[in-house]
Amino acid sequence: MSISCHPSTSRKREGVSADKGRLTIALAGNANVGKSVIFNQLTGSYQIIGNWPGKTVERVVGDLYFEGYHITVVDLPGIYSLSTFSIEEIISREYIAKEKPDVVVNVIDASVLERNLFFTLQLIEMEAPLIICLNQMDIAKKKGMIIDIGKLEELLGVPVVPTVAVKGEGIYELVESIVRVVENKYEVKRSKIRFSDELEKRIAKLVDLIEKEGLDLGYSSRFIAIKLLENDPEIRTLVLSKAEDIVKAADRFASEISEIYNDQPYSVIASERYLIINRIIREVLRHTRVEKTIYDWLDWVTTHKVLGYFTSAGILVGLLLWTFIVGDFLSSLFEEVFSFLQPVEPNISDSLIGVILNGLYGGLVAGVTLVIPYVIPFYLILSVIEDSGILTRIAFMLDSLMHKIGLHGKAIIPLILGYGCNVPAIYTSRIMETRRERLLAAFAITLIPCSARTIIILGLVSQFLGIKWALILYAADLLIVFFLGKIALKLVPGKTTGLIMEMHSFRVPSLRVVSRQTWIRTKSIIYLVFPIYMVGSAAVQALYVTGILDFISYAMAPLTVNWLGLPVVTGLLLIFGFIRKELILLLLVAIYGTTNLLLYLTPIQLLVLAFISMLYIPCISTVAVLIKEFNWREALYISISNILAAFILGGIAFHLLSLFL
């Protein structure tokens, strides 16, 4: 059964009150299993996005009204295990153990059932009230996979609900199952998953010790026992503070396991889980013969040892071209609209109110004509690339190239996200395995032109000089990232790890997912940029007419005018640009009182100013996140490197362009 709208909206419109009480459910699962789509189907627009307490990881919570229940839905970070290797894993397992949601919905990609069940077994070990949401059944069917849902329920001992979230299929049944689990109405014969005898014997002994001691850490006794044998640092520390004898017993049992299996206990337990998974797969899954589809052909092309490089490069260039072409069209369209509107009369500039009104209007025009036209097309196509599965293929193909600067293919994901905003891109660099790789990735990201710097490039170069020159700037930036990355690689010692990354199946991007991702990313820019543009433009014009800003500009003239060949006001632009890069464009419009900047700047000056703005010190938000993710020293080194690169290369660019143009 499919539903055309999420339950929260439909029930709320019918006026159903939450008279049965409140419930909390948590969505848990691997990355790229459709968890976010299910969350959106359940909650619609009733969502709050923030951070987990004391963490930089995003927290997404929504509300659902169903059959008299007010259900809070928490979307946990996408993870692959319940270890302590990442902040996301710690957040997820602590939330399940300590907050104790009424139901944990484990979202699984049915087309890669075997890989996803590893996480499922760990959730079962936690003894949380569990439901399996077997999502993407349509993709599994296309691959010729037939899954025995009833048998899977029997073997796992938990309810299993098949869904196709992008179409809304199975969502209603999923919510019904949640309610039945809460009300103890779901009748499935529960089976206990067990390891081999030698391992199970020692787990059982540890469980007995834990229960006799009355040890309560929020986790199940079995989960604690297994984690102690795996030498989980967090669980070990917690148990040591309350029952040191249990840790000693666990160490003794771990030594016995190592001797019996001739391997480390954590490796033995992982192998045992996969043996259980293999037995389950043999009983619940069978394959039928299927014809090759266009998705198989696309997978072959995008990962081919030769063609894959061309497709990756073509997609990245296409992303920029799409942004330029559509952005130029929309920018021209909006400019024509504003040309019919009468601005505030400029002849009242001797009045402070008149100056402020002129500034507000100029900021509004700059935001609509120079920001919106380029931001929306970029985020739209980026969301399509992400949801389709192409982005992970690009990462795979560019792995060898990224190794040249001490990174691997996964680094391309935060780098591409950096074209949107450097701040979340630096957060995303946590997918890198080591601190060294995260630092190298963060340095490279600060050199990537984010949407704010893209606004400057498009507003100064593409708008007045054409797409060709904008592309040349982007190509130059990639070369700079590569060569500065090589230098950073020499300065930061260490080894580069190999690429381990999941590539989910190709799929047609979901309109709902793409539009939602585009809007979430765009609205944050709009909400931030427009007030800054309008208020900032008004403030700058007020300061400008008083002459206060002249002193700053002339003090920096030896650098900005003599070396960089730019107008004297450039010093002011660069200072304000540290707060927000868009302010560089805003100030130009505010100071000169027009969006036609060719009246005051030469083509060479437009190119050099855009080039420097693309490279010099990141905005204050980026510096702040660098300090938070690393420390102030690394943030300072990266910032100084950016400043030196921008001013040295910017001066060289000015003198070379002056010779040939």
BELCOR-V698747 format. One record per backbone hydrogen bond with DSSP energy under -0.5 kcal/mol. NH is the residue of the N-H (numbers start at 1). CO is the residue of the C=O. E is the energy in kcal/mol with one decimal. If there is no record, write none. Layout:
NH/CO/E ; NH/CO/E
This chain:
3/168/-1.1 ; 8/42/-0.9 ; 9/6/-0.7 ; 10/6/-1.7 ; 11/7/-2.6 ; 12/8/-1.8 ; 13/9/-2.1 ; 14/10/-1.2 ; 15/12/-1.1 ; 16/11/-1.9 ; 19/17/-1.9 ; 20/68/-2.3 ; 21/18/-1.1 ; 21/68/-0.6 ; 23/70/-2.2 ; 25/72/-2.9 ; 26/103/-2.2 ; 27/74/-3.0 ; 28/26/-0.6 ; 28/105/-2.6 ; 30/107/-0.5 ; 33/30/-0.6 ; 38/34/-2.1 ; 39/35/-2.3 ; 40/36/-2.4 ; 41/37/-2.4 ; 42/38/-2.2 ; 43/39/-2.5 ; 44/40/-2.4 ; 46/43/-2.3 ; 47/45/-1.9 ; 48/61/-3.4 ; 50/48/-0.5 ; 50/59/-2.8 ; 52/57/-2.1 ; 55/52/-2.7 ; 59/50/-3.5 ; 60/75/-0.7 ; 61/48/-2.4 ; 62/73/-2.5 ; 63/46/-2.0 ; 64/71/-2.5 ; 66/64/-0.5 ; 66/69/-2.3 ; 69/66/-2.5 ; 70/21/-2.2 ; 71/64/-3.6 ; 71/69/-0.8 ; 72/23/-3.2 ; 72/70/-0.5 ; 73/62/-3.1 ; 73/71/-0.5 ; 74/25/-2.7 ; 74/72/-0.5 ; 75/60/-2.5 ; 75/73/-0.5 ; 76/27/-2.1 ; 76/74/-0.9 ; 79/29/-1.9 ; 90/86/-1.8 ; 91/87/-2.7 ; 92/88/-2.2 ; 93/89/-2.2 ; 94/90/-2.3 ; 95/91/-2.2 ; 96/92/-2.2 ; 97/93/-2.3 ; 98/94/-2.9 ; 99/94/-0.6 ; 99/95/-1.7 ; 100/95/-0.8 ; 102/24/-1.6 ; 103/24/-1.4 ; 104/129/-3.3 ; 105/26/-3.2 ; 105/103/-0.6 ; 106/104/-0.8 ; 106/131/-2.9 ; 107/28/-2.6 ; 107/105/-0.9 ; 108/133/-2.9 ; 110/108/-0.8 ; 110/135/-3.0 ; 112/109/-1.6 ; 113/110/-0.9 ; 116/112/-1.7 ; 117/113/-1.8 ; 118/115/-0.8 ; 119/116/-0.8 ; 120/116/-1.2 ; 121/117/-2.4 ; 122/118/-1.0 ; 123/119/-1.7 ; 124/120/-2.2 ; 125/121/-1.9 ; 126/122/-1.2 ; 127/124/-1.3 ; 128/123/-1.2 ; 130/128/-0.7 ; 131/104/-2.2 ; 132/159/-3.2 ; 133/106/-2.7 ; 133/131/-0.6 ; 134/132/-0.8 ; 134/161/-2.0 ; 135/108/-2.3 ; 135/133/-1.5 ; 137/163/-1.7 ; 140/136/-1.7 ; 141/137/-2.3 ; 142/138/-1.9 ; 143/139/-1.4 ; 144/141/-1.8 ; 145/140/-2.6 ; 146/286/-2.8 ; 147/145/-0.5 ; 148/284/-2.8 ; 149/147/-1.2 ; 152/148/-2.1 ; 153/149/-2.3 ; 154/150/-2.0 ; 155/151/-2.4 ; 156/152/-2.3 ; 157/153/-2.4 ; 158/153/-0.6 ; 159/130/-0.6 ; 161/132/-3.1 ; 163/134/-2.5 ; 164/169/-2.3 ; 167/164/-1.6 ; 168/164/-0.6 ; 168/165/-1.0 ; 169/164/-1.6 ; 170/1/-2.9 ; 171/168/-1.0 ; 174/170/-2.0 ; 175/171/-2.1 ; 176/172/-2.3 ; 177/173/-2.3 ; 178/174/-2.0 ; 179/175/-2.1 ; 180/176/-2.3 ; 181/177/-2.5 ; 182/178/-2.1 ; 183/179/-2.3 ; 184/181/-1.2 ; 185/180/-3.7 ; 186/180/-0.8 ; 187/185/-0.7 ; 188/186/-0.9 ; 190/188/-0.6 ; 193/191/-0.7 ; 200/196/-3.1 ; 201/197/-2.7 ; 202/198/-1.2 ; 203/199/-2.0 ; 204/200/-2.6 ; 205/201/-1.7 ; 206/202/-2.0 ; 207/203/-2.5 ; 208/204/-2.2 ; 209/205/-2.0 ; 210/206/-2.6 ; 211/207/-2.5 ; 212/208/-2.5 ; 213/209/-2.0 ; 214/210/-0.7 ; 215/210/-2.1 ; 217/215/-0.5 ; 223/125/-0.5 ; 224/220/-2.2 ; 225/221/-2.4 ; 226/222/-2.5 ; 227/223/-2.4 ; 228/224/-2.3 ; 229/225/-1.9 ; 230/226/-1.8 ; 231/228/-0.9 ; 232/227/-2.9 ; 236/232/-2.5 ; 237/233/-2.1 ; 238/234/-2.2 ; 239/235/-2.6 ; 240/236/-2.5 ; 241/237/-1.6 ; 242/239/-1.4 ; 243/239/-3.8 ; 246/243/-0.8 ; 247/243/-1.0 ; 248/244/-2.0 ; 249/245/-2.1 ; 250/246/-2.4 ; 251/247/-2.5 ; 252/248/-2.0 ; 253/249/-2.6 ; 254/250/-2.6 ; 255/251/-2.0 ; 256/252/-1.8 ; 257/253/-2.4 ; 258/254/-2.3 ; 259/255/-2.0 ; 260/256/-2.5 ; 261/257/-2.8 ; 262/258/-1.3 ; 263/258/-0.6 ; 268/264/-2.2 ; 269/265/-2.8 ; 270/266/-1.9 ; 271/267/-2.3 ; 272/268/-2.3 ; 273/269/-2.2 ; 274/270/-2.0 ; 275/271/-2.0 ; 276/272/-2.1 ; 277/273/-2.5 ; 278/274/-2.5 ; 279/275/-1.9 ; 280/276/-2.3 ; 281/277/-2.9 ; 282/278/-2.1 ; 283/279/-1.2 ; 283/280/-0.5 ; 284/280/-1.9 ; 285/281/-2.1 ; 286/146/-1.9 ; 288/144/-2.8 ; 297/293/-1.6 ; 298/294/-2.5 ; 299/295/-2.4 ; 300/296/-2.0 ; 301/297/-2.5 ; 302/298/-2.7 ; 303/299/-1.0 ; 304/300/-0.5 ; 304/301/-0.8 ; 308/304/-1.4 ; 309/306/-0.9 ; 310/306/-1.0 ; 311/307/-2.6 ; 312/308/-2.2 ; 313/309/-2.5 ; 314/310/-2.7 ; 315/311/-2.4 ; 316/312/-2.1 ; 317/313/-2.6 ; 318/314/-2.6 ; 319/315/-2.1 ; 320/316/-1.5 ; 321/317/-3.0 ; 322/318/-2.9 ; 323/319/-1.6 ; 324/320/-2.7 ; 325/321/-3.1 ; 326/322/-2.3 ; 327/323/-1.9 ; 328/324/-3.0 ; 329/325/-2.1 ; 330/326/-2.7 ; 331/327/-2.7 ; 332/328/-2.5 ; 333/329/-2.2 ; 334/330/-2.7 ; 335/331/-2.2 ; 336/332/-2.0 ; 337/333/-1.7 ; 338/334/-2.4 ; 339/335/-1.6 ; 340/336/-0.7 ; 340/337/-1.0 ; 341/338/-1.0 ; 343/341/-0.6 ; 348/345/-1.0 ; 349/346/-1.4 ; 351/348/-2.3 ; 355/351/-2.2 ; 356/352/-2.3 ; 357/353/-2.6 ; 358/354/-2.4 ; 359/355/-2.2 ; 360/356/-2.6 ; 361/357/-2.3 ; 362/358/-2.6 ; 363/359/-2.4 ; 364/360/-2.0 ; 365/361/-2.5 ; 366/362/-2.4 ; 367/363/-2.3 ; 368/364/-2.3 ; 369/365/-2.6 ; 370/366/-2.2 ; 371/367/-1.2 ; 372/367/-1.9 ; 373/368/-0.5 ; 374/371/-1.2 ; 375/371/-2.3 ; 376/372/-1.6 ; 378/374/-1.4 ; 379/375/-2.4 ; 380/376/-2.2 ; 381/377/-2.1 ; 382/378/-2.1 ; 383/379/-2.1 ; 384/380/-1.6 ; 385/381/-2.3 ; 386/382/-2.2 ; 387/383/-2.6 ; 388/384/-1.8 ; 389/385/-0.8 ; 389/386/-0.7 ; 390/385/-0.9 ; 391/385/-1.5 ; 393/389/-0.9 ; 394/390/-2.1 ; 395/391/-1.9 ; 396/392/-1.9 ; 397/393/-2.4 ; 398/394/-2.2 ; 399/396/-1.0 ; 402/398/-2.5 ; 403/399/-1.5 ; 404/400/-0.5 ; 404/401/-1.4 ; 405/402/-1.4 ; 406/403/-1.6 ; 407/402/-2.4 ; 411/408/-2.4 ; 412/409/-1.8 ; 413/410/-1.6 ; 414/410/-0.7 ; 415/411/-2.0 ; 416/412/-2.5 ; 417/413/-2.3 ; 418/414/-1.5 ; 419/415/-0.5 ; 419/416/-1.4 ; 420/417/-1.7 ; 421/417/-2.0 ; 425/421/-1.3 ; 426/422/-2.3 ; 427/423/-1.7 ; 428/424/-2.4 ; 429/425/-1.0 ; 430/427/-1.7 ; 431/428/-2.1 ; 432/429/-1.9 ; 438/434/-2.1 ; 439/435/-2.4 ; 440/436/-2.4 ; 441/437/-2.5 ; 442/438/-2.5 ; 443/439/-2.3 ; 444/440/-2.1 ; 445/441/-2.5 ; 446/442/-1.9 ; 447/443/-0.6 ; 447/444/-1.0 ; 448/445/-1.5 ; 450/448/-0.8 ; 451/420/-1.8 ; 454/450/-3.0 ; 455/451/-2.1 ; 456/452/-1.2 ; 457/453/-2.6 ; 458/454/-3.2 ; 459/455/-2.7 ; 460/456/-2.7 ; 461/457/-2.5 ; 462/457/-1.6 ; 463/458/-2.2 ; 465/461/-3.7 ; 466/461/-1.1 ; 466/462/-0.6 ; 470/466/-1.1 ; 471/467/-2.5 ; 472/468/-1.9 ; 473/469/-1.9 ; 474/470/-1.9 ; 475/471/-2.6 ; 476/472/-2.6 ; 477/473/-2.2 ; 478/474/-2.0 ; 479/475/-1.9 ; 480/476/-2.2 ; 481/477/-2.7 ; 482/478/-2.2 ; 483/479/-2.5 ; 484/480/-2.8 ; 485/481/-1.8 ; 486/482/-1.8 ; 487/483/-1.7 ; 488/484/-2.6 ; 489/485/-2.2 ; 490/486/-1.3 ; 491/487/-1.4 ; 492/488/-1.8 ; 493/491/-0.7 ; 500/498/-0.6 ; 504/502/-0.6 ; 507/388/-1.5 ; 514/510/-3.0 ; 515/511/-2.5 ; 516/512/-2.1 ; 517/513/-2.8 ; 518/514/-2.5 ; 519/515/-2.3 ; 520/516/-2.8 ; 521/517/-2.1 ; 522/518/-2.5 ; 523/519/-3.1 ; 524/520/-1.1 ; 525/521/-1.0 ; 526/522/-2.7 ; 527/523/-3.3 ; 528/524/-1.1 ; 529/525/-3.7 ; 530/526/-2.0 ; 532/528/-1.4 ; 533/529/-3.7 ; 534/530/-2.7 ; 535/531/-2.7 ; 536/531/-0.5 ; 536/532/-2.3 ; 537/533/-2.0 ; 538/534/-1.9 ; 539/535/-2.6 ; 540/536/-2.8 ; 541/537/-2.2 ; 542/538/-1.9 ; 543/539/-2.4 ; 544/540/-3.0 ; 545/541/-2.0 ; 546/542/-0.7 ; 547/543/-0.7 ; 547/544/-1.1 ; 548/543/-1.2 ; 549/543/-0.6 ; 550/547/-0.7 ; 551/547/-0.5 ; 551/548/-0.5 ; 552/548/-0.5 ; 553/549/-1.8 ; 554/550/-2.4 ; 555/551/-1.8 ; 556/552/-1.2 ; 557/554/-0.9 ; 559/556/-0.9 ; 560/556/-2.5 ; 561/557/-2.6 ; 562/557/-1.5 ; 563/558/-0.9 ; 563/559/-0.6 ; 564/559/-1.7 ; 565/561/-0.8 ; 566/560/-2.8 ; 570/567/-1.8 ; 571/568/-0.8 ; 572/569/-0.5 ; 573/569/-1.7 ; 574/570/-2.6 ; 575/571/-1.7 ; 576/572/-2.2 ; 577/573/-2.1 ; 578/574/-0.9 ; 578/575/-0.9 ; 579/576/-1.0 ; 580/576/-1.6 ; 583/580/-1.7 ; 584/581/-1.7 ; 585/581/-0.6 ; 585/582/-0.5 ; 586/582/-2.3 ; 587/583/-3.0 ; 588/584/-1.6 ; 589/585/-2.2 ; 590/586/-2.8 ; 591/587/-3.5 ; 592/588/-2.4 ; 593/589/-1.4 ; 594/589/-0.6 ; 597/595/-1.5 ; 599/596/-1.4 ; 600/597/-1.7 ; 601/597/-2.3 ; 606/602/-2.3 ; 607/603/-2.1 ; 608/604/-2.7 ; 609/605/-2.5 ; 610/606/-2.0 ; 611/607/-2.4 ; 612/608/-2.7 ; 613/609/-2.4 ; 614/610/-1.6 ; 615/611/-0.9 ; 615/612/-0.8 ; 616/612/-3.0 ; 620/578/-2.3 ; 623/619/-2.1 ; 624/620/-2.2 ; 625/621/-2.0 ; 626/622/-2.0 ; 627/623/-2.2 ; 628/624/-2.0 ; 629/625/-2.7 ; 630/626/-2.3 ; 635/631/-2.1 ; 636/632/-2.3 ; 637/633/-2.8 ; 638/634/-2.5 ; 639/635/-2.2 ; 640/636/-2.7 ; 641/637/-2.3 ; 642/638/-2.1 ; 643/639/-2.2 ; 644/640/-2.7 ; 645/641/-2.4 ; 646/642/-2.4 ; 647/643/-2.5 ; 648/644/-2.5 ; 649/645/-2.1 ; 650/646/-2.0 ; 651/647/-1.9 ; 652/648/-2.0 ; 653/649/-2.6 ; 654/650/-2.2 ; 655/651/-2.2 ; 656/652/-2.3 ; 657/653/-2.8 ; 658/654/-2.1 ; 659/655/-1.0 ; 660/656/-1.5 ; 661/657/-2.5
